[in-house]
Amino acid sequence: MKKTYTILLDSINQVKDFANMINRFHCDVDLSSGRYVIDAKSIMGIFSLDLQSPLTLTIYGDNETDEAEMADIEKALQPFLVKK
């Protein structure tokens, strides 16, 4: 299972809050900006991206990532999601 979201991390506090939040979950998570892809659990990696533009967040679920955890992740992502 793979899910993709568009998020915006345009302040230092948002980056810290996002990194702390995403590290609570066990699944693999990538952030991409253009052709650069980093581990979303790496705060240093996040700071290496262009934070002025929206980022693509990809969550890779496996058998251990059940529906309840995915729902928890989606709920925790709400403050960072780009509203369309």
C-alpha positions in Angstrom: 0.0 0.0 0.0 1.3 3.4 -1.0 -0.3 6.8 -0.3 0.8 10.2 -1.5 0.0 13.7 -0.1 1.0 17.2 -0.8 2.3 19.1 2.2 3.9 22.4 3.0 6.6 22.9 5.7 7.4 26.6 5.4 8.8 27.3 8.9 11.4 25.9 11.2 8.8 25.0 13.8 6.7 23.2 11.2 9.7 21.1 10.1 10.4 20.2 13.7 6.8 19.4 14.4 6.5 17.3 11.3 9.7 15.3 12.0 8.6 14.6 15.6 5.1 13.5 14.4 6.2 11.3 11.5 8.9 9.5 13.6 6.1 8.1 15.9 5.0 5.8 13.1 6.7 2.6 11.9 6.2 2.8 8.1 8.7 4.1 5.6 8.1 7.7 4.5 9.7 9.7 1.7 9.6 13.5 0.9 10.3 14.7 -2.5 10.9 18.1 -4.1 11.5 18.0 -7.8 14.0 15.2 -8.5 15.3 15.1 -4.8 13.9 12.3 -2.6 14.8 12.1 1.1 13.8 10.0 4.1 11.0 12.1 5.7 12.1 11.0 9.2 15.4 12.8 8.7 15.2 16.4 9.9 18.5 17.2 8.2 17.2 15.7 5.0 14.0 17.8 5.2 16.1 21.0 5.6 18.0 20.1 2.4 14.8 20.4 0.3 13.2 23.6 -1.1 10.8 24.4 1.7 9.2 27.4 -0.1 7.3 25.0 -2.4 4.9 22.2 -1.6 6.5 18.8 -1.1 5.3 15.3 -2.0 5.0 13.0 0.9 4.8 9.2 0.1 3.9 6.7 2.8 4.8 3.1 2.1 2.6 0.7 4.1 3.2 -3.0 4.5 1.4 -5.8 6.3 2.4 -4.2 9.6 0.8 -0.9 8.7 -2.8 -1.5 9.4 -5.8 0.7 8.6 -5.8 2.2 12.1 -2.2 3.4 11.8 -2.9 4.8 8.3 -5.9 6.7 9.8 -3.7 8.0 12.6 -1.1 9.2 10.1 -3.7 11.0 8.0 -5.1 12.7 11.1 -1.7 13.8 12.3 -0.9 15.2 8.8 -3.8 17.6 8.7 -1.9 20.7 9.9 0.7 20.2 7.1 -1.6 19.3 4.1 -1.9 21.7 1.2 -5.5 22.7 0.9 -6.8 22.5 -2.6 
